[in-house]
């Protein structure tokens, strides 16, 4: 019974994070405060009360409309809250938590914080086709603290992590002093930095599986778009499907799925 209550709380926490993700995805690209300024309706600018911001329930009780101006609220907010809750729940379940497994509890905390960053990066890339540097910096801090924890308390070899961090630092230095002068867009480079961060947290096998899932998702998306174009007979036959393609979005989603699948395979569930 206690474990069911715990998982229910994890799901609720995930929906709360999901509500925050919608705020962060909207405000971070606009360089607005995401911690101190209260949420407001983007249509009438009315500040929302506590009862307007209860994840999932507020959307249902308000029938998907703003309480103050009646403007319809996009369904994506509800879907993101539900999806975030389910991901948090699946990640916790995948660890097969036991009270005596202190290392798994620490990994749960670091993992959820890491996943939170991936959610925001994915959301911003989907909306704006950009990889947010402040959120990438947040992810670097999370994986660095996790690295220190593993090295100090679990005696993990530090050299692997130092090499990856060195690559990330070097990559960002090159981006600042060289690539910005000669490249119009550094989107690809930002995705490579994101891959290095993922490699630190999910190891080499995790990043390989993430890339495979991403390539499969991209191929499937292109196939669907081609079928759509052939059915509705686009006027612009040479439309570039890959233009503004949200690669970071697919990488983040793939990395989250890989983490959960790897946990199910390595945390005792196969027994």
ABEGO torsion letter per residue (X at the ends): XAAAAAAAAAAAAAAAAAAAAAAAAAAAAAGBBAAABBBBBAAAGBBBBAAAABBGAAAAAAGGBBAAAGBBBBAAAAAAAAAAAAAAAAAAAAAGBBAABAAAAAAAAAAAAAAAAAAAAAAAAAAAGBBBAAAAAAAAAAAAAAAAAAAAAAGBBAAAAAAAAAAAAAAAAAAAAAAAAABABAAAAAAAAAAAAAAAAAEAAAAAAAAAAAAAAAAAAAAAAAAAAAAAGBABAABBAABGBBAAAAAAAAAAAAAAAAAAAAAGAAX
